[in-house]
Amino acid sequence: MDDKARKERNKYMREWRSKNKDKVKAAQDRYWEKKSSGKEASIC
């Protein structure tokens, strides 16, 4: 990916994240829930 395309994508994602804070938080919560549940299963 060239530099201009990467900058445009980053700009778009930055704007999207600022408009959709609830979706970003939900995705992060799901990620950490899955990650923590996987660790508990492997420890036992």
N, C-alpha and C positions, 0 to 999 in steps of 0.2 A: 504494500500500500504506500503510495507516495505521501509526502509530508502534508500537502494541501488537503488530501482526502482524510488523513488522520485528524488534522485540526478541525475540519468540518464535522467529523463524527463526534469528536470530543465536545465541541460546542453544542451540538444537538443533544447529546446525552446529558450534559450539564444542565441545559434548559429543561429537558424532560424530567430529570431528577428533582429539580426545584419545583416543578409543577405537580409532581406525583410523589410527594414525600410519604404518603400513606402506603403506596405500593412498594416503595423502596424499603420502608421499615418492615413491611410484611414479608418481603423476600429475605431480608436479613434475619428476621426471626425464624423463618422456616429453615434457613441454612444452618443456623446455630443449634436449633432443636434437633435436626437430623444428625449433625456432627456430634452433639453431646450424647444422643441416644446410641450412636454407633460405638462410641468410646466405652460406654457402660457395658454394652454387650460383649465387647472384646476383653474387658478386664475380668469378667466372671468366668 
